[in-house]
Amino acid sequence: MLGLVGEVAKQLFRTSANMDLDYQMPCTDLCNAEQELVDACKGLPLALKLSGALLLCDSRNEMRPLNEWKGALEALQHGENAADSEGALKGILGTYLGTTGNRMTLNLAQQHMFLDVATVLRGHPKERALIVWEAWHGSRARLWFQGLERRNLLSSDDAGDLQMHDVLVALGRGLLLANSKELPEGLRGSRVWGQNGTLQ
């Protein structure tokens, strides 16, 4: 399958990072870092969205420091085989779930919410999940859910049901099924998803 190339790939990356498409980078180092990130995504739309969202700022065209751009590039290259798209996505997901030591990690509640949707809650009503998450994680659960949406890690459809990209579901389940030692202690073995794909 052919990926996105050139300006189309850069546009998707910039949209996910909350940047105007015609924004001029303030320095050559940031311009080079942006191009390296876009190239490392190998045209894969999900990788472009997730890596752009790693650099997401609240204000339009606000720039994160160069070291965070380099951290996002390292996340793409962290997977076991970063030469392929799955390896790059594992690297980004590892950054969000705290397996790479990168400071762009989600908080523990967001990590649990992501894995809940990847393993059990995809297709279930968002409002029902938020009630449970608020009971477990407190009143900020809705705010944290919005952060996951802004980072393109999960969403809800028109019917209000939780959704997640199939690739992210597979990677999240894979980490849990392997009881990955890379996962933070509080996330290991914490779901009821069985290896045969059924709830236990």
N, C-alpha and C positions, 0 to 999 in steps of 0.2 A: 504494500500500500504506500502510495506517495504521500509525503507530508507537505505542510505549508512551507513556502520558500519566500525569501526576500522581504519585501515590504509587507506582505500579507501576514507573515509570521511575526514581524516586528509590531504590527498594529495590534494583533491579539495579545502579545506580551504587554504592550503599553496600556491597553484597555484594562487588563487585569491588575496592573500596577497603579491604576488611577492617574495615568499621565495622558496629556493631550497628544494626539497623533503627530502634530507638527511641532511639538516641544523641542527646543534646542538644548541639548545637554550643556551644563555650565562648564565642563572641562573635558579634555580629551580622554582622561582616565575613565570617567564615567561612560563616555561614548564607546570606548573600547570594551568596557565591562559589559555594557548592554549587548553589544554585538556578540561577544563570547557566550553570554547566556543564551541568546537566541539561537546561535549555532549549536550549542550543547544540547538544546531541546530536539534537534534533528527533525524539526518540522512537525512534531507531534503536538496536536492542539492541547491535549490535557497537560502535557509537560510545560507548554508555554503559559497556560493559565495558572498552573500551580507555582511556577517559578516567578511569574510576575506578581502573584499574590504574596509571595514571601517578602516582597519589597513594598507592599501596600502601605501607603500613608493616609492619614485622615484628610489632609488638604490636597487639593488638586496640584499636581506637579511638584509636590514637596519631595525632596530627594533624601533618601537614606544615605548614611556615610558609605564611602567606597568599601570599607572593610565588610559591610553587610552585603554589598553586591558580590564581593569575592566569596563570602560565606554561602550565598545562594548558588554560586557556581560550584563550590566544593560539594554542596548538597547533591547537585546533579551528578557529580563525579563519584559520589560515595558508594553507589550500588556495587554489588559484586562484579557486574559486567556493565559498566557505564557506557560501553560502546553500543549497547542496544537500548531500546526505549524502555523496557521493563527495568533495567538496571538504573537508568536515570530517574524513573518514577519512584523506585525503592529508596533512592537517595533523598529525594524531596520528602517522601512520606516519613523517612527516618528522622529528618530534621524536625518535622512537626510533632512526631511522637517521642522525641528526646533520645533517639538512639545514636545520634551523631555527635553529641556534645555541643551542638550549635545553639546559640542563644535565641534563635527565632522559634524556639519550641512553644507549642501550645501549653496552656496550664493543664494541670492534671484532670480537672473536670472536663475540659474540652477534649482531652485525649480519650477519656471514658465515653463521652458523647459520640465521638467519631467511631469508636470501636463498637458501641451499642448499635449504631445504624449499620455498620458494615456487617455485623453478625446476626442481628435479630430484628431490628426495627425498620429496615427499609420496607416501604410500602404501608407502614402503619401511620395512623394520624399523628401529625406533628404536635398538636395541642395535648394529646394524651401523653406523649413522650415528655413534653415540657413540664407537665404537672409532676411527673415522676422525677425528672431532673431537678426541678425546684425543691422537691422534698429531700433529695440526696445532696444537692450542691448549693442550695440556698437561692435567694432571690435574684442573684446575678446570672442564673442559668440562661435566661432569655437573651441577655446581652452576649454571653459566651456563644450561644447558638448563632447569633447574627455574625459573630466573628468567624465562625466556621463557614457560614454562607459566603461572606466576603472573600474568604480564601479559596472558594470553589471546591471545598472538600465535601460539602453536602448541600442539599436544597430541599424545597418542598414543591410539589406540583400544584396545578390549579385546584385539585380536589383537597389540598391540604395534607397530603401524605408525604412522608419523608422519602427522599430519593438520593442516590449516590451513584456515581459512575461505576460501571461494572469492573473496571480495572482496579479502582480503589477498594471496592468490596473484596475482590480476590486478594489484593495485597494485604489488606487489614486482616482478613480471615487467615491468610497464610502465616502471618506473624503470630497469631494466637494459636493456630493448630500446631505450629512448631514449638509452641511455648518458648518463643525466642528469648534467649538470655540477653539480647540487645534491648528488649523492652524494659522500661522502668519497673521496679519490683511490684508496685501497686497495680500494674496492668496485666501481669502474667497470669494465665490460667483463670481469668476473671469472667469468662463468658460460658454460656451453656451450648455452644455450637459444637456439634460432633463432627468427626472426620468424614462421615458419610453424608454430610450436608443437611442433617436433621437436628432439630432441637432435642436436647437430652434432659 
